[in-house]
Amino acid sequence: MKILLVTDAWQPQVHGLVSTLVDLVRQLQVNGQEVVVIQPGQFHTRPCPGHPGLELALFPGARLRSLMDSAQADAIHIATEGPLGWAARRHCLRRGLPFTTAFHGRLPEMLKTAFGLPLSWGYALLRRFHQPSSGVLVPNEGLLSRLKARDFQHLRLWTPGVDTHLFALSDRTRSLAALGPLAHPVSLYVGRLSAEKNVEAFLSLDVPGSKVVCGKGPMASGLRARYPNVHWLGELPRHELAQVYAAADVFVFPCRGETQGQAMLEAMACGVPVAAHPVDGPLQLVGQNLGGALHDDLRVAWHDALKIQRHQARDRALLSGWGRSSAVFLSHLVVLPRHRRQRPRSDFGVRINEAGAITKLSHKRHSVVE
């Protein structure tokens, strides 16, 4: 099967959704599927307001239509609700092409926090976006229930996986050369440093040992100034991030609005138990006293998480391997009727090759994108 994936989130952006989509594409290719990715790097872009480092495609219509038509895809999946997502949706509707979409994050809540947009307006906008979708992929049952209550249709449960080879079990905590000796227990947060992530709840947590933070975001400089005793590592490549997980005793996830929680899966895969609030995301991925501990009081969750054995956390993560996750993803796709598939054109899509590089695709040749 040849799958066309349209996404506003892609490398070199570094966040959970990008990691999820890159891992998904690699696993699909391992399984013998061909995947063409249309992403912001193929267009003129501009920074997303309030989110430095996130680039949005600028007026993508004509070029995106050409890229979609040249792909000759068997199935189309629109992963995000950004400019590329809206343009791809519009093209599919005009051509009468079925497609699936995904609801990855609580965008209405983020819009309310950042711009004061009422929640009802945000959900109405996204309901309109997803309404013609043949299947809306949702990462957990709690979010699926909430979307159903808001009259979203064609909802399908799909939990993204975790790379259990890269994020391997560490039977005991390892030292991290970049930081030198750390006082234990080592508490770790990995993720974006922004208001909706509730990071300050972790930074102000009254617990012994050391605190380590990996990530960047609009609140980074202010948080660094207020919490100088925290070890700040910034944004790291994923292979280095795996070493940081291995150095931690507990992973603290303070966010109350997360829907996917890729960092929680990565931590558990390395044997690091999670301390989090009992909200959607942690409830489904971590469970109580399985991959970590959940409590309304994050300090209580932190102490309980330290009682979880590392192999228990790893076992919980193994339930979310990419083999199973990619199979479920494929089962939700809608195959285009043959008479609806596009004719080849001279424009290009992209794919990930075996080495992880992004490659252009055409019906004539392949070439590496620098």
Secondary structure, DSSP 4 states (H G I P E B T S, - for coil): -EEEEE-S--TT--SHHHHHHHHHHHHHHHTT-EEEEE-GGGS-EEEETTEEEEEEESS-HHHHHHHHHHH--SEEEE--SSHHHHHHHHHHHHHT---EEE--S-HHHHHHHHH---HHHHHHHHHHHHTT-S-EEESSHHHHHHHHHTT--SEEE----B-TTTS---SS----TTT-S-PSSEEEEES--SGGGTHHHHHT---SSEEEEE---TTHHHHHHH-TTSEEEES--HHHHHHHHHT-SEEEE--SS-S--HHHHHHHHTT--EEE-SSTTHHHHTTTTTSEEE-SSHHHHHHHHTTS-HHHHHHHHHTTBHHHHHHHHHHH--PPPGGGSPPP-S--EEEE-TTS-EEEE-SS-EEE--
